[in-house]
Amino acid sequence: MSETDTSAPTLAKCPAPKPWIEAIHAYVPGRSKGKDGRPLVKLSANENPLGTSPAALAARAQAPALYPDPDSTELRAAIGARHGIDAARIVMGTGSDELLNLAAQGYAGPGDEVIYVRYGFSVYDIAARRCGATPVVAPDCDFGTDVDALLALVSERTRVVFVANPNNPTGSFLPGGEIARLHAGLPSDVLLVIDQAYGEYVAAHDDDGGLALAEAHENVLVTRTFSKIFGLAGERVGWATGAPGIIATLNRIRGPFNVSATGQAMALAALGDAAFLEDSRVHNRDERARFVGQLEALGNHGLRPLPSQANFVLVLFEGALTAEAAFEGLAERGYIVRWLPGQGLRQALRITIGKCEDMDAIAAGLREMAENAK
Ligand SMILES: *Cc1c(COP(=O)(O)O)cnc(C)c1O
């Protein structure tokens, strides 16, 4: 021991995370179990109640266990063919979550600003903070996305604007004219990310024009996922399209083998199963309308389902029955939905559209609780 070691022992230093990383609230996934650990019907993660295409399940068994194709060549070609996009303008991700993070990381850093709406997808906040950028939150317009509010926050520090369309957790949808107006109002060096995770659920005549914007402009990225209508959330497959420069940027920083071999094989098969896709879309459209009708029939009990173009409905509790009590009551009845106090939605539940009998049970449970609440 050296002579200098006579001083009082000092605490060993440990690695310090970057302050912007420490400021992140980790993503909270939808629960699938009750407080007592018993499994509940999970309507908290916007998964497809019809499950997964049988063709995709069959393809899983065939996938090799070696390194996957790093460029997902066949899958990108199939996506390109389906949507009329040059496959060179498509990049795959480990879910669209990876692509949302890469978009922020590629274009923003400390000192820059990233804009999104209040009551937006919580991954945008994480994506912005993760790269050291400053999140800037635009006010909503009765829970919907307000293009003017977004544009009013644009400054010379703005680098990325995230918009989910339809939006999660509100289900609200911006028509093509509004998306075009948002894009037209942004400086050409600001990246507009249009997150179409629920795009397949939108009625065909309501196309928001995002893919056409991504084709025509240098500053638009559209993200899509196989997690929602395709029922492949467990495989983590997403894709994005935009100008070649943006795709090259994301390719530089993505994981080289970011989409697994099973993910690629299952997504390819799922794309080819038009019948499963259409069944899923029609089930959701019809069941969502029926469920909203049942809630609206409760009229004066203060339950307000917001208009939704997605596979879930955000229900506001504005009467004697609180969202928290309804959340607990539904759990007692065997259903887990999403209560989002952490996102400023203490008065709301986001309920995924499930099977017919489950939606009937939820509507009946809400009616019973609302009638008994004082
Ligand atoms: C579910 C969801 C995603 C998709 O996430 P994956 O990583 O592709 O599973 C993206 N954006 C929004 C708004 C979502 O709700």
The ligand as a Tripos MOL2 file, in Angstrom:
@<TRIPOS>MOLECULE
LIG
   15    15     1     0     0
SMALL
NO_CHARGES

@<TRIPOS>ATOM
      1 C1        -48.1240   -0.3950  -31.9870 C.3       1 LIG1
      2 C2        -47.5770    0.8430  -32.5730 C.ar      1 LIG1
      3 C3        -46.4060    0.8340  -33.3200 C.ar      1 LIG1
      4 C4        -45.7700   -0.4680  -33.6930 C.3       1 LIG1
      5 O1        -44.7670   -0.8810  -32.9460 O.3       1 LIG1
      6 P1        -43.9210   -2.1390  -33.4470 P.3       1 LIG1
      7 O2        -42.5800   -1.8070  -32.9480 O.co2     1 LIG1
      8 O3        -43.9530   -2.1680  -34.9440 O.co2     1 LIG1
      9 O4        -44.5260   -3.3360  -32.8370 O.co2     1 LIG1
     10 C5        -45.9340    2.0050  -33.8650 C.ar      1 LIG1
     11 N1        -46.6130    3.1560  -33.6980 N.ar      1 LIG1
     12 C6        -47.7600    3.2100  -33.0190 C.ar      1 LIG1
     13 C7        -48.5050    4.4840  -32.9230 C.3       1 LIG1
     14 C8        -48.2690    2.0540  -32.4220 C.ar      1 LIG1
     15 O5        -49.4010    2.1050  -31.7170 O.3       1 LIG1
@<TRIPOS>BOND
     1     1     2 1
     2     2     3 ar
     3     2    14 ar
     4     3     4 1
     5     3    10 ar
     6     4     5 1
     7     5     6 1
     8     6     7 2
     9     6     8 1
    10     6     9 1
    11    10    11 ar
    12    11    12 ar
    13    12    13 1
    14    12    14 ar
    15    14    15 1
@<TRIPOS>SUBSTRUCTURE
     1 LIG1         1 GROUP 0 **** ****
